[in-house]
Amino acid sequence: MSRGRADICGYCGTLSPTTRDHIPPKGIFPSPRPDDLITVPSCASCNQSASRSDELFRAYLSLHGGVDTASTSRLWDQALDGTPHNRRLHRRLLEGLEPVWLTTPSGVIHGRGYGGPWDSDAHDTTIERMIRGLYFHHYDEVLGTRVRVKVHWLRSLEPTLLEATAECDQRSVGGGQFVYRFGRASDHALHSIWLFEFHKRHWAGGQTAPVEFSDEAHVQLGSG
């Protein structure tokens, strides 16, 4: 699914982009992929520079999502298939898992599970690119160097967060495999807020603000 202008790269503003970039990365949708995927025009440089972080993001998302739903189970199976590099990556991630106690936010232990390293750089790079791409998709404007993007990883969709974004626009891709809320300030369009849900098992989001504003000027989503 695409909309708006197609004459510039949605990330850097380069004229006459030669490719289209999937937002979110199409790899996070297991086959058969939905027919309502979002794409934005992209120059080759911006598109190709995201391939490594996309691959890592997909691998970590498949591990985090588990196998208890139809879509996460297919994502897990397909993330292990494909190139030998993908299989090696998953093997390395699985070998890094260690037993951990599962606790509630108040500290009550309710079972055992497994934890492992999380590549926050790959995660945040992908989420920031999604914010920039979706901003262009919905508003036909390139954020470029005009803004800072602050990214959050979220443990859950807390009621206070849902209430804070209740008046935002909401969209869904792939029958709910990816759901997101977004909005921007009426008096300053470069202030925007984004909330993402992947396969009902992983949540992230972020905000944009003009570079002249300090980090304290961001509306806080909260983080995990």
N, C-alpha and C positions, 0 to 999 in steps of 0.2 A: 504494500500500500504506500503510495507516494502522493504528495500534494505540493502546491506552491511552486516557487521558481526553481528552475533547474539549470540556470546559466552560471552559477557560482558554486564553489565548494562550500558545503554547509559548516565546515570547521575553520578554514583559514581564509575563505573569500576569494580564492584563486578563480580566475575566469575560465570558462569552458572546461568544467570537470569531465574526466574521462571514465569514471566508474560510479557505481552506486554502493553505498555502505548500508548494511543491515543494522537496525537499531531496534531491540537489542541484537547482539550477534546471533546469526541464524543457528549457530551450533548449539545454543541452549535449548532449542526446540527439537525434540526427537522426531525422527521420521515416522510416518509421513508428516512433513512440515505443514503448518497451516497456510492458507492462501491469503491471509491478511497481514503478512509481515510488513514492517515499516522500513522503507529505505530513504536515504537522503543522498543528494549528489555529493561526490567526493573526488578530490584529485587523487592520483595514484599514490602520492607520498603519504597523505593522511590515511588512506585506506590500508596500505601495506604496513605502516608503522604499528597498527593495532593487532596484527595477527598473533603475536606471541602472547600478549595479555589476554586476548580473547580465548586462546587455547587453554591457558592456565585457569581463567575464570570458569570455563566450562567444566574443567576437571574438578575444581574445588566445589562448584555448584552441585555436580553429580554426587560427590561424597557427602556434602552437607544436606542435600535433599533426601537422601536415603532411597528406599525402594518400597515404601508403603502406599504409594499412589500409582495409578497407571502411568502418568506422564513421567514421574521421577524414576520409576522402574525401567521404562524404555530409555530414558536419558542415561541411566547408569550402564545399561547393556551396550548402548551405542557408543558411549564414551570410551569403553574398553576395546571396541572394534576399531577398524580403520588402520592407520599406519602403525608400523612398529614403534615409532616415536611416541604415539599416544599411549600405547600399551606400557611402554617403559615409564612414562610419566605417571600413569596410574599405579604401577607397581611401586614406584618410589614413594608416592604419597601414602599408599597403604602400609608400606613398611615403616613409615614414620608414625603410625598410630600407636597410642599407648592407652592402657586402661585408666579411666578417671572416675571419680565419684560425681554423680549427677545431683546437683543441689538446686533448690529454689532460690529466688532472689533474696529471701530472708535467711538463707543458710541451712535450710532443712534438707538432709540427704534423702533421696528417694530412689536410689538405684545406682547401678554401674553402667558405664558406657565407654566410648573410646574418643580420645581427642588427639589432635595432631596439628602440625604447623599450618598456618593460614597465610597465604601470600597476600598481605594487605596492599602491596604496591600494585599487583596485577588487578586485584579487586577494585581498588579506588580508581585506577586508570580507566578501567572499563566503565565504571559507574559515571565518572566525569565525562567520558566521551558520549555516553548515552544522554546525559543531561544536555550537553552542547548540541548533539544531533537532534534530540527531540525539541529543543527550543527552536532550532531552525525549522523543523518540520511543522510546528504549530504556529510560529510567529513570523516566518520568512526573514529572520534576522540572524546574522552571524555574530556570535558573542566574541569570538577571537580573543584578543589581549585586553579587551575593555573590562573584563570581569575576572574575579577570582571565583573558583568553585570549591565549596567546602562539602566533603563527602562524609557520610555516616554509614556504618554498618549497624543494623538494628537486631536485637535479640528477638523481638516480637513486635506485633502491632498493638501497642498499648492503647487503652481507651482514650487517654489524654491526647495521644498523637492523632488518632482517628477523629476526635472532636476538633482538633486544631485544623485539620484539613477537610473538614466536612463540606465546606463550601467550594472546594477546589473542583476543577473538572476531573472526571475519571474516564479512563479508556481501558480496554481489554484487548489482548491479542491471543489468538489461538484458543478461544473458548475458555479463557481464564488462566492459561499457562503463564501469562505475564499480564499483570494489572498495574496501572500506575495512576497517580493523582498529581496534578500540577496546577500552578497558578502564578501570576505575577502581580506586583503592586500596580495599582491604577495610576499612582502619581510618579512612579519611577520604574519603567519597564525592565530595567536591568536587575531589579530585585525579584527573584523568582524562587519557588520552592517545589521540590519534587519528592515523591514517595513511590518506591518500587516494590512489587511483590512478585517473586519468581516461584512458580509451581506451588504456591501456598506453603512454602517451606523456608524461603530465604527473603529477608527484607533489607532494603537499603534506601538511601535517599541523599538529598543534599540541597544546597541553596546556592544561588549566585548573587553576587553583589559587585558594584563597580569597584575598580581597583583603588579608588581614592578613599574607600571606606575601610576601616580596620576590621579585623576578624570579629571583634565584639559586636559589630553592626549586623552580623548574620542572625536571623531568627533561628533559635536552636531547635533542631529536631530531637536531639538526644541521641545517644549512641550506646552500643553494646560494650 
